[in-house]
Amino acid sequence: MIRVHSTDKPKNPILIAAWPGMGNVALKAANYLRDKLKAKPFAVLKSEKFFSPTEIAISKGIVEIDVLPDGKFYHWKNPSGENDLVIFISELQPSPEDSIPYAEAILDFSIKLKVKTVITFAAMLAPMPYTQFPKVWLGATHKKILASFREAEAKPLHSGQISGLNGLFLGVARKKKIQGACLLGEIPFYAAQIENPRTSLALLNILKKSLGITLDTGDLSLEGKVIEEEIEHLIEHIQGAAPHDEPKRPITSDEVERMKSALAANSRIPDSVKKQIEELFSQARRDISLAVGLKNKLDEWNVYKDYEDRFLELFKKQNVN
């Protein structure tokens, strides 16, 4: 299941794990961390057991076999001699019924490496202006790790839930007596589908402070400014140009909906999310009670209108039966 292709032995490693999510926040942060630290390929988690193709590609009339990407582990040797990092990156999220086995596979391998702390990244929708630097919130398995991240200015979540693989991953970690934390960076609730480098930057700033590692985040900061300018132009287009001496009025709910539609038209959801949606449709056809989870996923990515006819068709078939 996991193929190790390095003789390196990580020293007192901390696991950083990331997979696709809103705003591409988690993957952006993990890929940037890997690249800037020049972490080396370490091991591979084969995808066949956890993922099934939901479509077949055609090229010039010929069927092509869809090869799903594997999850990959990378190793960074800490020059200080303290905790090394093992960075796990997956380009896909498994379907809900495979999420716990997937988490167990990653964590069981981590136990063999003597990992005692795991950290995941995620995005969190918030009613925030795009000009505000994102806050980072925290859910943890133990009070000890909660305190360590609080010193790095992550704010503990007092209530609520962490959905999907990020939440299940922490639950499995706690059962296996591994300390775990999920860092959740805020993104504007109208921008779930647009890449958000500033939120990835916010997550990495917290990680740097907490782990005491040196990381150049200048390139990520520049990317964030570019996206901010794009959103500003979009808002100006929707609201119309206002005199410079007049304060900008708040964005109305109708304008928020227009922004969501505009952002959706100029961006695309990850292929892994499309696969999740198709799997949720399959499950809802078998059990209509699961349509709630499907609707939540469609709303999360602001694509319900794209799937509305298919979604409503589920209930028509139910009535016929």
C-alpha positions as CSV (number, residue, x, y, z in Angstrom):
1,M,0.0,0.0,0.0
2,I,2.8,2.4,1.0
3,R,6.0,2.1,-1.0
4,V,9.2,3.6,0.6
5,H,11.9,4.5,-1.8
6,S,14.4,6.3,0.5
7,T,16.8,5.0,3.1
8,D,16.6,8.3,5.1
9,K,15.3,7.9,8.7
10,P,13.4,11.1,9.7
11,K,14.4,12.3,13.2
12,N,11.5,13.0,15.6
13,P,9.3,13.9,12.6
14,I,6.2,16.0,12.6
15,L,3.7,15.1,9.8
16,I,2.1,17.9,7.7
17,A,-0.8,16.5,5.6
18,A,-2.7,18.3,2.9
19,W,-5.3,17.5,0.2
20,P,-7.7,19.6,-2.1
21,G,-10.1,22.0,-0.5
22,M,-11.7,25.4,-0.8
23,G,-9.6,28.2,-2.3
24,N,-6.8,25.6,-3.0
25,V,-5.5,26.8,0.4
26,A,-4.2,23.6,1.9
27,L,-2.5,22.3,-1.2
28,K,-1.0,25.7,-2.0
29,A,0.5,25.9,1.5
30,A,1.9,22.3,1.5
31,N,3.3,22.5,-2.0
32,Y,5.0,25.8,-1.2
33,L,6.4,24.4,2.0
34,R,7.8,21.4,0.2
35,D,9.3,23.4,-2.6
36,K,10.9,26.1,-0.5
37,L,12.3,23.6,2.0
38,K,13.4,21.4,-0.9
39,A,11.9,18.4,0.8
40,K,12.9,15.1,-0.9
41,P,10.5,12.4,-2.1
42,F,10.3,9.7,0.6
43,A,7.4,7.3,0.1
44,V,4.2,6.8,-2.0
45,L,0.7,5.8,-0.9
46,K,-0.9,4.0,-3.8
47,S,-4.3,5.3,-4.8
48,E,-5.9,2.1,-6.2
49,K,-7.4,0.9,-2.9
50,F,-9.0,4.3,-2.0
51,F,-10.1,5.8,-5.3
52,S,-12.2,4.7,-8.2
53,P,-12.4,6.4,-11.6
54,T,-15.8,8.1,-12.2
55,E,-15.3,8.7,-15.9
56,I,-13.2,7.6,-18.9
57,A,-11.2,10.0,-21.0
58,I,-11.5,9.9,-24.8
59,S,-8.7,11.1,-27.1
60,K,-9.4,11.1,-30.8
61,G,-12.1,8.5,-30.4
62,I,-9.9,6.1,-28.3
63,V,-10.6,5.3,-24.6
64,E,-7.7,6.2,-22.3
65,I,-7.2,4.6,-18.9
66,D,-7.5,7.2,-16.2
67,V,-4.4,6.9,-13.9
68,L,-5.2,8.4,-10.5
69,P,-2.4,10.3,-8.8
70,D,-0.8,8.7,-5.7
71,G,-0.4,10.4,-2.3
72,K,3.3,11.3,-1.8
73,F,5.4,11.7,1.3
74,Y,8.4,14.1,1.3
75,H,11.1,14.4,3.9
76,W,12.8,17.6,5.1
77,K,15.8,17.2,7.3
78,N,15.9,20.0,9.9
79,P,19.4,21.5,10.0
80,S,18.9,22.5,13.6
81,G,18.8,18.8,14.5
82,E,15.3,19.2,16.0
83,N,12.1,17.8,14.5
84,D,12.3,16.8,10.8
85,L,9.2,17.3,8.7
86,V,7.4,14.6,6.7
87,I,5.0,16.3,4.3
88,F,2.1,14.3,2.8
89,I,0.4,15.7,-0.3
90,S,-2.5,14.1,-2.1
91,E,-4.1,15.6,-5.2
92,L,-7.4,13.8,-4.4
93,Q,-9.7,13.4,-1.4
94,P,-11.3,10.0,-1.0
95,S,-15.0,9.5,-0.9
96,P,-16.6,9.7,2.5
97,E,-16.7,5.9,3.1
98,D,-13.0,5.6,2.3
99,S,-11.9,8.6,4.3
100,I,-11.3,6.8,7.6
101,P,-9.3,3.9,6.0
102,Y,-7.3,6.5,4.1
103,A,-6.5,8.4,7.3
104,E,-5.6,5.1,9.0
105,A,-3.2,4.2,6.3
106,I,-1.4,7.6,6.5
107,L,-1.3,7.5,10.3
108,D,-0.2,3.9,10.7
109,F,2.7,4.7,8.4
110,S,3.4,7.8,10.5
111,I,3.5,5.7,13.7
112,K,6.2,3.5,12.1
113,L,8.2,6.7,11.5
114,K,7.7,7.6,15.2
115,V,5.6,10.7,14.4
116,K,4.0,12.1,17.5
117,T,2.3,15.2,16.1
118,V,0.3,15.7,12.9
119,I,-0.9,19.0,11.4
120,T,-3.4,19.5,8.6
121,F,-4.4,22.6,6.6
122,A,-7.9,23.7,5.7
123,A,-9.9,26.8,4.6
124,M,-12.8,28.2,6.6
125,L,-15.5,30.5,5.0
126,A,-15.9,33.8,6.9
127,P,-17.8,37.0,6.5
128,M,-14.6,39.0,6.0
129,P,-13.6,41.7,3.6
130,Y,-11.1,40.7,1.0
131,T,-8.7,43.4,2.2
132,Q,-8.5,41.9,5.7
133,F,-5.6,39.6,6.4
134,P,-7.0,36.1,7.2
135,K,-7.2,34.9,10.8
136,V,-6.2,31.3,11.5
137,W,-8.3,29.1,13.7
138,L,-7.4,25.9,15.3
139,G,-8.9,22.6,16.3
140,A,-6.7,20.1,18.2
141,T,-6.8,16.7,19.8
142,H,-5.2,17.7,23.1
143,K,-4.9,20.8,25.3
144,K,-1.1,20.7,25.1
145,I,-1.0,21.2,21.4
146,L,-3.8,23.7,21.6
147,A,-1.6,25.8,23.9
148,S,1.5,25.6,21.7
149,F,-0.4,27.0,18.6
150,R,-2.1,29.6,20.7
151,E,1.3,31.1,21.4
152,A,1.7,31.4,17.6
153,E,-1.5,33.4,17.4
154,A,-3.9,30.7,16.1
155,K,-7.3,31.1,17.6
156,P,-9.0,28.1,19.2
157,L,-12.4,27.1,17.7
158,H,-14.8,27.3,20.7
159,S,-17.5,25.3,18.9
160,G,-18.6,24.0,15.6
161,Q,-17.1,21.1,13.5
162,I,-14.3,20.3,11.1
163,S,-15.9,18.5,8.2
164,G,-14.6,16.0,5.7
165,L,-11.2,14.4,5.8
166,N,-9.6,17.1,8.0
167,G,-11.9,16.4,10.8
168,L,-11.9,12.6,10.5
169,F,-8.1,12.7,10.3
170,L,-7.9,14.3,13.7
171,G,-10.4,11.9,15.1
172,V,-8.4,8.9,13.9
173,A,-5.2,10.5,15.2
174,R,-6.6,10.9,18.7
175,K,-7.8,7.3,18.7
176,K,-4.2,6.3,17.8
177,K,-2.9,8.5,20.6
178,I,-1.2,10.9,18.2
179,Q,-1.4,14.6,18.9
180,G,-3.0,16.5,16.0
181,A,-4.1,19.9,14.9
182,C,-6.0,21.4,12.0
183,L,-5.1,25.0,11.1
184,L,-8.1,26.6,9.4
185,G,-7.4,29.8,7.4
186,E,-10.3,32.2,6.7
187,I,-11.4,33.0,3.2
188,P,-14.2,35.3,2.1
189,F,-17.4,33.3,1.8
190,Y,-17.9,34.5,-1.8
191,A,-14.5,33.2,-2.9
192,A,-14.5,29.5,-2.2
193,Q,-13.6,28.7,-5.8
194,I,-10.8,31.2,-6.4
195,E,-7.2,30.4,-5.3
196,N,-6.3,32.2,-2.1
197,P,-2.6,32.5,-1.6
198,R,-2.9,35.0,1.3
199,T,-4.7,32.4,3.4
200,S,-2.1,29.8,2.5
201,L,0.5,32.4,3.7
202,A,-1.4,32.9,6.9
203,L,-1.3,29.2,7.6
204,L,2.5,29.0,6.9
205,N,3.1,32.0,9.1
206,I,1.5,30.2,12.0
207,L,3.4,27.0,11.2
208,K,6.7,28.9,11.2
209,K,6.1,30.4,14.6
210,S,4.9,27.2,16.1
211,L,7.7,25.0,14.8
212,G,10.5,27.5,14.9
213,I,11.5,26.9,11.2
214,T,12.9,29.4,8.7
215,L,10.8,29.8,5.6
216,D,10.9,32.5,2.9
217,T,7.3,33.4,2.1
218,G,7.9,36.4,-0.1
219,D,6.7,34.7,-3.3
220,L,3.5,33.7,-1.7
221,S,2.9,37.2,-0.4
222,L,3.3,38.6,-4.0
223,E,0.8,36.0,-5.3
224,G,-1.7,37.1,-2.7
225,K,-1.4,40.7,-3.8
226,V,-2.2,39.7,-7.4
227,I,-5.3,37.9,-6.4
228,E,-6.4,40.8,-4.1
229,E,-6.1,43.1,-7.1
230,E,-8.2,40.8,-9.2
231,I,-11.0,40.7,-6.6
232,E,-10.8,44.5,-6.2
233,H,-11.3,45.0,-9.9
234,L,-14.2,42.6,-9.8
235,I,-15.8,44.5,-7.0
236,E,-15.3,47.8,-8.7
237,H,-16.9,46.4,-11.8
238,I,-20.0,45.2,-9.9
239,Q,-20.4,48.2,-7.7
240,G,-19.4,50.8,-10.3
241,A,-16.6,53.4,-9.8
242,A,-17.0,55.6,-6.8
243,P,-15.3,59.0,-6.2
244,H,-12.0,58.5,-4.4
245,D,-13.1,60.8,-1.5
246,E,-16.1,58.6,-0.8
247,P,-15.8,55.6,1.4
248,K,-16.7,52.3,-0.3
249,R,-20.1,51.1,0.7
250,P,-20.6,47.6,2.0
251,I,-21.2,44.8,-0.5
252,T,-24.9,43.9,-0.7
253,S,-26.2,40.3,-0.6
254,D,-27.2,40.6,-4.3
255,E,-23.7,41.8,-5.2
256,V,-22.2,38.9,-3.2
257,E,-24.3,36.5,-5.3
258,R,-23.1,38.2,-8.5
259,M,-19.5,38.0,-7.3
260,K,-19.9,34.3,-6.6
261,S,-21.3,33.7,-10.1
262,A,-18.5,35.8,-11.7
263,L,-15.8,34.0,-9.7
264,A,-17.3,30.6,-10.6
265,A,-17.3,31.6,-14.3
266,N,-13.6,32.4,-14.2
267,S,-12.4,29.5,-12.1
268,R,-13.0,25.8,-11.8
269,I,-13.4,23.3,-9.0
270,P,-10.6,20.7,-8.6
271,D,-11.1,17.4,-10.5
272,S,-11.0,15.6,-7.1
273,V,-14.1,17.6,-6.0
274,K,-15.9,16.8,-9.2
275,K,-15.2,13.1,-8.5
276,Q,-16.5,13.5,-4.9
277,I,-19.7,15.1,-6.3
278,E,-20.2,12.3,-8.7
279,E,-19.7,9.7,-5.9
280,L,-22.2,11.6,-3.7
281,F,-24.7,11.5,-6.6
282,S,-24.2,7.8,-6.9
283,Q,-24.8,7.3,-3.1
284,A,-27.8,9.6,-3.1
285,R,-29.4,7.5,-5.9
286,R,-29.1,4.5,-3.6
287,D,-30.1,6.3,-0.4
288,I,-32.0,9.6,-0.8
289,S,-31.2,10.5,2.8
290,L,-27.6,11.1,1.7
291,A,-28.8,13.9,-0.6
292,V,-28.2,16.3,2.3
293,G,-24.4,15.7,2.2
294,L,-24.5,16.2,-1.6
295,K,-26.3,19.5,-1.3
296,N,-23.8,20.7,1.4
297,K,-20.9,19.8,-1.0
298,L,-22.6,21.7,-3.9
299,D,-23.2,24.7,-1.7
300,E,-19.7,24.6,-0.3
301,W,-18.3,25.0,-3.8
302,N,-21.1,27.3,-5.0
303,V,-22.0,25.0,-7.9
304,Y,-25.5,24.0,-6.9
305,K,-27.0,25.8,-9.9
306,D,-24.8,23.8,-12.2
307,Y,-26.1,20.6,-10.8
308,E,-29.7,21.7,-9.8
309,D,-31.6,19.7,-12.5
310,R,-29.7,16.5,-11.6
311,F,-30.2,17.1,-7.9
312,L,-33.9,17.6,-8.2
313,E,-34.2,14.6,-10.5
314,L,-33.1,12.4,-7.5
315,F,-36.3,13.3,-5.7
316,K,-38.5,12.8,-8.8
317,K,-37.2,9.3,-9.1
318,Q,-37.8,8.7,-5.4
319,N,-41.5,9.7,-5.8
320,V,-41.9,7.5,-8.8
321,N,-40.6,4.5,-6.9
